[in-house]
Amino acid sequence: MKAIHLKTIITSIRSKVDHSLGLSISTPELTVEESAEFMRLQGIECETLFDPLTTKEPPHEVKSEISQKTQSQRLRSVLFILWEQRGKKGTFEDFYRDRMEEIINAIKNKFDK
């Protein structure tokens, strides 16, 4: 199997009874092939390097209109920047979920009654 290198965010850390840690890690949106590579690694011991980035670059770079990103990827990217600008209160996943619910409800409110 080949090594996988990408930027990730640790979203939660859990202490276990045996004094080990359980980590949840979020990746940027992946292609089907990239997801399959991760699935093949499930249950396999891997060597991991956590190297914090020193730049303020978000994990989901916002690109120009001619980029290959989907509309949902672009929305997630701009919500990440908004979360950063508002002081990173709570986790990004919680912020993202709350903002998406607001957007969904705003659109639903425009439905004919």
N, CA, C and O atoms as a GROMACS GRO file, in nm:
protein
  452
    1MET      N    1   0.083  -0.119   0.000
    1MET     CA    2   0.000   0.000   0.000
    1MET      C    3   0.087   0.124   0.000
    1MET      O    4   0.197   0.125   0.056
    2LYS      N    5   0.037   0.228  -0.064
    2LYS     CA    6   0.115   0.351  -0.071
    2LYS      C    7   0.079   0.445   0.044
    2LYS      O    8  -0.029   0.435   0.102
    3ALA      N    9   0.171   0.534   0.077
    3ALA     CA   10   0.149   0.632   0.183
    3ALA      C   11   0.051   0.739   0.135
    3ALA      O   12   0.044   0.769   0.016
    4ILE      N   13  -0.024   0.795   0.229
    4ILE     CA   14  -0.118   0.902   0.199
    4ILE      C   15  -0.070   1.027   0.271
    4ILE      O   16  -0.041   1.023   0.391
    5HIS      N   17  -0.062   1.137   0.200
    5HIS     CA   18  -0.019   1.263   0.261
    5HIS      C   19  -0.123   1.369   0.230
    5HIS      O   20  -0.148   1.399   0.114
    6LEU      N   21  -0.184   1.427   0.334
    6LEU     CA   22  -0.280   1.534   0.316
    6LEU      C   23  -0.294   1.611   0.447
    6LEU      O   24  -0.251   1.564   0.552
    7LYS      N   25  -0.355   1.728   0.438
    7LYS     CA   26  -0.380   1.810   0.557
    7LYS      C   27  -0.506   1.757   0.626
    7LYS      O   28  -0.604   1.724   0.560
    8THR      N   29  -0.502   1.750   0.758
    8THR     CA   30  -0.616   1.704   0.836
    8THR      C   31  -0.635   1.794   0.958
    8THR      O   32  -0.549   1.876   0.989
    9ILE      N   33  -0.747   1.778   1.025
    9ILE     CA   34  -0.775   1.849   1.149
    9ILE      C   35  -0.816   1.745   1.252
    9ILE      O   36  -0.904   1.663   1.226
   10ILE      N   37  -0.753   1.747   1.371
   10ILE     CA   38  -0.797   1.660   1.480
   10ILE      C   39  -0.923   1.724   1.537
   10ILE      O   40  -0.919   1.836   1.586
   11THR      N   41  -1.035   1.653   1.530
   11THR     CA   42  -1.162   1.711   1.573
   11THR      C   43  -1.203   1.668   1.714
   11THR      O   44  -1.284   1.735   1.778
   12SER      N   45  -1.147   1.557   1.763
   12SER     CA   46  -1.173   1.520   1.902
   12SER      C   47  -1.066   1.422   1.949
   12SER      O   48  -1.007   1.348   1.871
   13ILE      N   49  -1.044   1.425   2.081
   13ILE     CA   50  -0.948   1.335   2.145
   13ILE      C   51  -1.018   1.272   2.264
   13ILE      O   52  -1.080   1.342   2.345
   14ARG      N   53  -1.007   1.139   2.276
   14ARG     CA   54  -1.070   1.066   2.387
   14ARG      C   55  -0.963   0.987   2.461
   14ARG      O   56  -0.879   0.922   2.400
   15SER      N   57  -0.968   0.993   2.592
   15SER     CA   58  -0.879   0.914   2.677
   15SER      C   59  -0.942   0.777   2.697
   15SER      O   60  -1.061   0.767   2.727
   16LYS      N   61  -0.864   0.671   2.682
   16LYS     CA   62  -0.915   0.535   2.696
   16LYS      C   63  -0.866   0.473   2.827
   16LYS      O   64  -0.770   0.521   2.887
   17VAL      N   65  -0.934   0.368   2.871
   17VAL     CA   66  -0.903   0.301   2.997
   17VAL      C   67  -0.758   0.252   3.000
   17VAL      O   68  -0.694   0.257   3.105
   18ASP      N   69  -0.706   0.206   2.888
   18ASP     CA   70  -0.569   0.153   2.883
   18ASP      C   71  -0.463   0.263   2.870
   18ASP      O   72  -0.347   0.235   2.841
   19HIS      N   73  -0.504   0.388   2.892
   19HIS     CA   74  -0.418   0.506   2.887
   19HIS      C   75  -0.374   0.544   2.746
   19HIS      O   76  -0.284   0.626   2.729
   20SER      N   77  -0.436   0.485   2.645
   20SER     CA   78  -0.412   0.528   2.507
   20SER      C   79  -0.512   0.639   2.475
   20SER      O   80  -0.598   0.672   2.557
   21LEU      N   81  -0.501   0.694   2.358
   21LEU     CA   82  -0.593   0.798   2.313
   21LEU      C   83  -0.665   0.752   2.187
   21LEU      O   84  -0.608   0.680   2.105
   22GLY      N   85  -0.789   0.794   2.172
   22GLY     CA   86  -0.863   0.775   2.048
   22GLY      C   87  -0.876   0.911   1.982
   22GLY      O   88  -0.916   1.008   2.047
   23LEU      N   89  -0.842   0.920   1.857
   23LEU     CA   90  -0.847   1.047   1.783
   23LEU      C   91  -0.950   1.040   1.672
   23LEU      O   92  -0.963   0.938   1.605
   24SER      N   93  -1.022   1.149   1.653
   24SER     CA   94  -1.106   1.164   1.535
   24SER      C   95  -1.039   1.270   1.448
   24SER      O   96  -1.005   1.378   1.496
   25ILE      N   97  -1.020   1.237   1.323
   25ILE     CA   98  -0.950   1.326   1.231
   25ILE      C   99  -1.040   1.351   1.111
   25ILE      O  100  -1.095   1.258   1.053
   26SER      N  101  -1.055   1.479   1.074
   26SER     CA  102  -1.134   1.514   0.956
   26SER      C  103  -1.039   1.549   0.842
   26SER      O  104  -0.937   1.615   0.861
   27THR      N  105  -1.075   1.502   0.724
   27THR     CA  106  -0.998   1.531   0.603
   27THR      C  107  -1.074   1.633   0.521
   27THR      O  108  -1.193   1.656   0.545
   28PRO      N  109  -1.008   1.695   0.424
   28PRO     CA  110  -1.085   1.773   0.327
   28PRO      C  111  -1.171   1.676   0.246
   28PRO      O  112  -1.155   1.554   0.258
   29GLU      N  113  -1.260   1.727   0.166
   29GLU     CA  114  -1.342   1.638   0.083
   29GLU      C  115  -1.250   1.560  -0.010
   29GLU      O  116  -1.159   1.617  -0.070
   30LEU      N  117  -1.276   1.429  -0.022
   30LEU     CA  118  -1.190   1.339  -0.097
   30LEU      C  119  -1.261   1.283  -0.219
   30LEU      O  120  -1.383   1.276  -0.225
   31THR      N  121  -1.181   1.243  -0.316
   31THR     CA  122  -1.236   1.172  -0.432
   31THR      C  123  -1.271   1.030  -0.389
   31THR      O  124  -1.232   0.987  -0.280
   32VAL      N  125  -1.342   0.959  -0.473
   32VAL     CA  126  -1.377   0.820  -0.445
   32VAL      C  127  -1.250   0.736  -0.429
   32VAL      O  128  -1.242   0.651  -0.341
   33GLU      N  129  -1.151   0.762  -0.514
   33GLU     CA  130  -1.026   0.686  -0.509
   33GLU      C  131  -0.951   0.713  -0.379
   33GLU      O  132  -0.898   0.621  -0.318
   34GLU      N  133  -0.946   0.841  -0.336
   34GLU     CA  134  -0.878   0.876  -0.212
   34GLU      C  135  -0.948   0.812  -0.092
   34GLU      O  136  -0.882   0.763   0.000
   35SER      N  137  -1.080   0.815  -0.093
   35SER     CA  138  -1.157   0.751   0.015
   35SER      C  139  -1.128   0.601   0.020
   35SER      O  140  -1.115   0.544   0.128
   36ALA      N  141  -1.119   0.539  -0.096
   36ALA     CA  142  -1.092   0.395  -0.101
   36ALA      C  143  -0.955   0.363  -0.041
   36ALA      O  144  -0.939   0.262   0.026
   37GLU      N  145  -0.856   0.450  -0.065
   37GLU     CA  146  -0.723   0.430  -0.007
   37GLU      C  147  -0.731   0.428   0.145
   37GLU      O  148  -0.669   0.344   0.210
   38PHE      N  149  -0.808   0.521   0.203
   38PHE     CA  150  -0.824   0.524   0.348
   38PHE      C  151  -0.896   0.399   0.398
   38PHE      O  152  -0.859   0.343   0.501
   39MET      N  153  -0.998   0.356   0.327
   39MET     CA  154  -1.074   0.238   0.369
   39MET      C  155  -0.984   0.114   0.373
   39MET      O  156  -1.000   0.028   0.459
   40ARG      N  157  -0.888   0.106   0.280
   40ARG     CA  158  -0.795  -0.007   0.278
   40ARG      C  159  -0.704  -0.007   0.401
   40ARG      O  160  -0.652  -0.111   0.440
   41LEU      N  161  -0.682   0.110   0.460
   41LEU     CA  162  -0.595   0.120   0.578
   41LEU      C  163  -0.666   0.088   0.709
   41LEU      O  164  -0.600   0.074   0.812
   42GLN      N  165  -0.797   0.077   0.706
   42GLN     CA  166  -0.871   0.052   0.830
   42GLN      C  167  -0.823  -0.078   0.895
   42GLN      O  168  -0.817  -0.182   0.830
   43GLY      N  169  -0.790  -0.070   1.024
   43GLY     CA  170  -0.745  -0.186   1.099
   43GLY      C  171  -0.598  -0.219   1.082
   43GLY      O  172  -0.550  -0.317   1.139
   44ILE      N  173  -0.525  -0.138   1.003
   44ILE     CA  174  -0.384  -0.162   0.980
   44ILE      C  175  -0.304  -0.059   1.060
   44ILE      O  176  -0.333   0.060   1.055
   45GLU      N  177  -0.202  -0.106   1.133
   45GLU     CA  178  -0.118  -0.014   1.209
   45GLU      C  179  -0.038   0.072   1.111
   45GLU      O  180   0.025   0.021   1.018
   46CYS      N  181  -0.041   0.204   1.133
   46CYS     CA  182   0.026   0.299   1.045
   46CYS      C  183   0.118   0.389   1.126
   46CYS      O  184   0.091   0.414   1.244
   47GLU      N  185   0.222   0.436   1.066
   47GLU     CA  186   0.306   0.537   1.130
   47GLU      C  187   0.247   0.672   1.094
   47GLU      O  188   0.216   0.698   0.978
   48THR      N  189   0.230   0.760   1.194
   48THR     CA  190   0.165   0.888   1.174
   48THR      C  191   0.255   1.001   1.220
   48THR      O  192   0.319   0.992   1.325
   49LEU      N  193   0.260   1.106   1.142
   49LEU     CA  194   0.334   1.227   1.179
   49LEU      C  195   0.236   1.341   1.188
   49LEU      O  196   0.166   1.370   1.090
   50PHE      N  197   0.228   1.407   1.303
   50PHE     CA  198   0.145   1.526   1.318
   50PHE      C  199   0.238   1.646   1.314
   50PHE      O  200   0.314   1.670   1.408
   51ASP      N  201   0.231   1.720   1.206
   51ASP     CA  202   0.318   1.835   1.184
   51ASP      C  203   0.229   1.957   1.169
   51ASP      O  204   0.178   1.982   1.059
   52PRO      N  205   0.209   2.036   1.277
   52PRO     CA  206   0.119   2.151   1.267
   52PRO      C  207   0.166   2.251   1.161
   52PRO      O  208   0.285   2.279   1.148
   53LEU      N  209   0.070   2.302   1.087
   53LEU     CA  210   0.102   2.402   0.986
   53LEU      C  211   0.119   2.536   1.057
   53LEU      O  212   0.043   2.569   1.148
   54THR      N  213   0.218   2.611   1.016
   54THR     CA  214   0.243   2.739   1.081
   54THR      C  215   0.171   2.853   1.013
   54THR      O  216   0.167   2.965   1.065
   55THR      N  217   0.114   2.827   0.896
   55THR     CA  218   0.041   2.932   0.825
   55THR      C  219  -0.104   2.931   0.869
   55THR      O  220  -0.150   2.836   0.931
   56LYS      N  221  -0.177   3.036   0.838
   56LYS     CA  222  -0.318   3.048   0.870
   56LYS      C  223  -0.405   2.996   0.757
   56LYS      O  224  -0.525   3.026   0.751
   57GLU      N  225  -0.348   2.919   0.667
   57GLU     CA  226  -0.420   2.870   0.550
   57GLU      C  227  -0.528   2.770   0.592
   57GLU      O  228  -0.498   2.675   0.664
   58PRO      N  229  -0.654   2.789   0.549
   58PRO     CA  230  -0.760   2.694   0.584
   58PRO      C  231  -0.740   2.562   0.511
   58PRO      O  232  -0.678   2.560   0.404
   59PRO      N  233  -0.792   2.451   0.567
   59PRO     CA  234  -0.774   2.323   0.501
   59PRO      C  235  -0.849   2.313   0.368
   59PRO      O  236  -0.815   2.229   0.285
   60HIS      N  237  -0.950   2.397   0.348
   60HIS     CA  238  -1.027   2.395   0.224
   60HIS      C  239  -1.005   2.529   0.155
   60HIS      O  240  -1.076   2.626   0.181
   61GLU      N  241  -0.906   2.534   0.067
   61GLU     CA  242  -0.871   2.658   0.000
   61GLU      C  243  -0.983   2.702  -0.093
   61GLU      O  244  -1.034   2.622  -0.171
   62VAL      N  245  -1.021   2.827  -0.084
   62VAL     CA  246  -1.123   2.883  -0.173
   62VAL      C  247  -1.054   2.922  -0.303
   62VAL      O  248  -0.959   3.000  -0.302
   63LYS      N  249  -1.104   2.869  -0.414
   63LYS     CA  250  -1.043   2.896  -0.544
   63LYS      C  251  -1.137   2.981  -0.628
   63LYS      O  252  -1.249   3.011  -0.586
   64SER      N  253  -1.090   3.020  -0.744
   64SER     CA  254  -1.169   3.104  -0.833
   64SER      C  255  -1.289   3.028  -0.889
   64SER      O  256  -1.300   2.907  -0.872
   65GLU      N  257  -1.378   3.101  -0.954
   65GLU     CA  258  -1.499   3.043  -1.012
   65GLU      C  259  -1.469   2.931  -1.112
   65GLU      O  260  -1.553   2.844  -1.134
   66ILE      N  261  -1.350   2.933  -1.172
   66ILE     CA  262  -1.318   2.832  -1.273
   66ILE      C  263  -1.254   2.708  -1.212
   66ILE      O  264  -1.206   2.621  -1.285
   67SER      N  265  -1.252   2.698  -1.079
   67SER     CA  266  -1.191   2.582  -1.015
   67SER      C  267  -1.277   2.458  -1.035
   67SER      O  268  -1.389   2.465  -1.086
   68GLN      N  269  -1.223   2.346  -0.994
   68GLN     CA  270  -1.293   2.219  -1.008
   68GLN      C  271  -1.378   2.186  -0.886
   68GLN      O  272  -1.441   2.080  -0.882
   69LYS      N  273  -1.380   2.274  -0.785
   69LYS     CA  274  -1.458   2.247  -0.664
   69LYS      C  275  -1.607   2.254  -0.692
   69LYS      O  276  -1.653   2.332  -0.775
   70THR      N  277  -1.681   2.169  -0.622
   70THR     CA  278  -1.826   2.174  -0.632
   70THR      C  279  -1.878   2.293  -0.554
   70THR      O  280  -1.804   2.354  -0.476
   71GLN      N  281  -2.002   2.326  -0.572
   71GLN     CA  282  -2.063   2.436  -0.498
   71GLN      C  283  -2.060   2.407  -0.347
   71GLN      O  284  -2.034   2.497  -0.267
   72SER      N  285  -2.086   2.282  -0.308
   72SER     CA  286  -2.085   2.248  -0.166
   72SER      C  287  -1.945   2.259  -0.105
   72SER      O  288  -1.930   2.298   0.010
   73GLN      N  289  -1.843   2.225  -0.183
   73GLN     CA  290  -1.705   2.240  -0.135
   73GLN      C  291  -1.672   2.388  -0.117
   73GLN      O  292  -1.606   2.425  -0.020
   74ARG      N  293  -1.716   2.472  -0.209
   74ARG     CA  294  -1.691   2.615  -0.199
   74ARG      C  295  -1.761   2.674  -0.078
   74ARG      O  296  -1.704   2.758  -0.008
   75LEU      N  297  -1.886   2.632  -0.054
   75LEU     CA  298  -1.961   2.682   0.062
   75LEU      C  299  -1.891   2.641   0.191
   75LEU      O  300  -1.878   2.723   0.283
   76ARG      N  301  -1.847   2.517   0.200
   76ARG     CA  302  -1.775   2.471   0.319
   76ARG      C  303  -1.649   2.554   0.342
   76ARG      O  304  -1.617   2.588   0.455
   77SER      N  305  -1.578   2.586   0.236
   77SER     CA  306  -1.455   2.666   0.246
   77SER      C  307  -1.483   2.806   0.300
   77SER      O  308  -1.411   2.853   0.388
   78VAL      N  309  -1.584   2.871   0.249
   78VAL     CA  310  -1.612   3.007   0.296
   78VAL      C  311  -1.666   3.005   0.438
   78VAL      O  312  -1.642   3.098   0.515
   79LEU      N  313  -1.739   2.900   0.476
   79LEU     CA  314  -1.785   2.888   0.614
   79LEU      C  315  -1.667   2.867   0.708
   79LEU      O  316  -1.669   2.915   0.822
   80PHE      N  317  -1.564   2.795   0.663
   80PHE     CA  318  -1.444   2.776   0.744
   80PHE      C  319  -1.376   2.911   0.771
   80PHE      O  320  -1.335   2.938   0.883
   81ILE      N  321  -1.364   2.993   0.668
   81ILE     CA  322  -1.301   3.124   0.684
   81ILE      C  323  -1.385   3.210   0.779
   81ILE      O  324  -1.329   3.280   0.864
   82LEU      N  325  -1.516   3.206   0.767
   82LEU     CA  326  -1.605   3.281   0.856
   82LEU      C  327  -1.585   3.234   1.001
   82LEU      O  328  -1.578   3.318   1.091
   83TRP      N  329  -1.576   3.104   1.023
   83TRP     CA  330  -1.553   3.048   1.156
   83TRP      C  331  -1.422   3.100   1.214
   83TRP      O  332  -1.415   3.138   1.330
   84GLU      N  333  -1.316   3.101   1.130
   84GLU     CA  334  -1.187   3.154   1.175
   84GLU      C  335  -1.198   3.301   1.212
   84GLU      O  336  -1.147   3.343   1.316
   85GLN      N  337  -1.263   3.381   1.128
   85GLN     CA  338  -1.274   3.524   1.152
   85GLN      C  339  -1.358   3.556   1.275
   85GLN      O  340  -1.342   3.663   1.334
   86ARG      N  341  -1.446   3.465   1.313
   86ARG     CA  342  -1.530   3.487   1.432
   86ARG      C  343  -1.466   3.429   1.558
   86ARG      O  344  -1.532   3.417   1.661
   87GLY      N  345  -1.339   3.394   1.551
   87GLY     CA  346  -1.265   3.353   1.670
   87GLY      C  347  -1.262   3.205   1.700
   87GLY      O  348  -1.225   3.167   1.811
   88LYS      N  349  -1.298   3.120   1.605
   88LYS     CA  350  -1.291   2.974   1.620
   88LYS      C  351  -1.360   2.926   1.748
   88LYS      O  352  -1.305   2.843   1.820
   89LYS      N  353  -1.477   2.978   1.776
   89LYS     CA  354  -1.553   2.934   1.894
   89LYS      C  355  -1.613   2.796   1.868
   89LYS      O  356  -1.682   2.777   1.767
   90GLY      N  357  -1.589   2.702   1.956
   90GLY     CA  358  -1.637   2.565   1.936
   90GLY      C  359  -1.561   2.498   1.823
   90GLY      O  360  -1.460   2.550   1.776
   91THR      N  361  -1.610   2.382   1.780
   91THR     CA  362  -1.544   2.311   1.670
   91THR      C  363  -1.600   2.361   1.537
   91THR      O  364  -1.712   2.411   1.531
   92PHE      N  365  -1.521   2.348   1.433
   92PHE     CA  366  -1.568   2.388   1.301
   92PHE      C  367  -1.686   2.302   1.259
   92PHE      O  368  -1.780   2.352   1.196
   93GLU      N  369  -1.684   2.173   1.292
   93GLU     CA  370  -1.793   2.084   1.252
   93GLU      C  371  -1.926   2.130   1.311
   93GLU      O  372  -2.028   2.128   1.243
   94ASP      N  373  -1.926   2.173   1.438
   94ASP     CA  374  -2.049   2.224   1.500
   94ASP      C  375  -2.093   2.354   1.433
   94ASP      O  376  -2.212   2.373   1.404
   95PHE      N  377  -1.998   2.444   1.408
   95PHE     CA  378  -2.027   2.571   1.341
   95PHE      C  379  -2.086   2.544   1.202
   95PHE      O  380  -2.187   2.604   1.164
   96TYR      N  381  -2.023   2.453   1.127
   96TYR     CA  382  -2.067   2.418   0.992
   96TYR      C  383  -2.210   2.363   0.994
   96TYR      O  384  -2.294   2.404   0.915
   97ARG      N  385  -2.236   2.271   1.086
   97ARG     CA  386  -2.369   2.210   1.097
   97ARG      C  387  -2.475   2.317   1.129
   97ARG      O  388  -2.582   2.318   1.068
   98ASP      N  389  -2.444   2.407   1.224
   98ASP     CA  390  -2.539   2.513   1.262
   98ASP      C  391  -2.566   2.609   1.146
   98ASP      O  392  -2.682   2.643   1.120
   99ARG      N  393  -2.462   2.653   1.076
   99ARG     CA  394  -2.480   2.745   0.964
   99ARG      C  395  -2.557   2.679   0.851
   99ARG      O  396  -2.641   2.743   0.788
  100MET      N  397  -2.531   2.552   0.823
  100MET     CA  398  -2.603   2.481   0.717
  100MET      C  399  -2.751   2.469   0.752
  100MET      O  400  -2.837   2.483   0.665
  101GLU      N  401  -2.783   2.443   0.879
  101GLU     CA  402  -2.923   2.437   0.921
  101GLU      C  403  -2.990   2.573   0.901
  101GLU      O  404  -3.105   2.579   0.858
  102GLU      N  405  -2.918   2.682   0.931
  102GLU     CA  406  -2.974   2.816   0.910
  102GLU      C  407  -3.004   2.839   0.762
  102GLU      O  408  -3.110   2.891   0.727
  103ILE      N  409  -2.912   2.800   0.676
  103ILE     CA  410  -2.930   2.816   0.531
  103ILE      C  411  -3.049   2.733   0.484
  103ILE      O  412  -3.134   2.782   0.409
  104ILE      N  413  -3.055   2.608   0.526
  104ILE     CA  414  -3.164   2.518   0.486
  104ILE      C  415  -3.299   2.574   0.531
  104ILE      O  416  -3.394   2.577   0.454
  105ASN      N  417  -3.306   2.618   0.657
  105ASN     CA  418  -3.432   2.672   0.710
  105ASN      C  419  -3.472   2.801   0.640
  105ASN      O  420  -3.591   2.823   0.617
  106ALA      N  421  -3.375   2.886   0.605
  106ALA     CA  422  -3.406   3.010   0.533
  106ALA      C  423  -3.468   2.978   0.397
  106ALA      O  424  -3.562   3.046   0.354
  107ILE      N  425  -3.419   2.876   0.330
  107ILE     CA  426  -3.475   2.837   0.200
  107ILE      C  427  -3.612   2.773   0.218
  107ILE      O  428  -3.704   2.801   0.141
  108LYS      N  429  -3.625   2.686   0.319
  108LYS     CA  430  -3.755   2.621   0.345
  108LYS      C  431  -3.863   2.724   0.376
  108LYS      O  432  -3.980   2.704   0.341
  109ASN      N  433  -3.826   2.833   0.441
  109ASN     CA  434  -3.922   2.938   0.475
  109ASN      C  435  -3.976   3.011   0.351
  109ASN      O  436  -4.077   3.080   0.358
  110LYS      N  437  -3.907   2.994   0.238
  110LYS     CA  438  -3.951   3.056   0.114
  110LYS      C  439  -4.050   2.968   0.037
  110LYS      O  440  -4.106   3.011  -0.064
  111PHE      N  441  -4.073   2.846   0.084
  111PHE     CA  442  -4.168   2.755   0.019
  111PHE      C  443  -4.309   2.814   0.027
  111PHE      O  444  -4.342   2.886   0.122
  112ASP      N  445  -4.391   2.783  -0.074
  112ASP     CA  446  -4.532   2.821  -0.068
  112ASP      C  447  -4.597   2.744   0.044
  112ASP      O  448  -4.575   2.624   0.060
  113LYS      N  449  -4.676   2.813   0.122
  113LYS     CA  450  -4.743   2.748   0.238
  113LYS      C  451  -4.869   2.679   0.195
  113LYS      O  452  -4.938   2.619   0.277
   0.00000   0.00000   0.00000
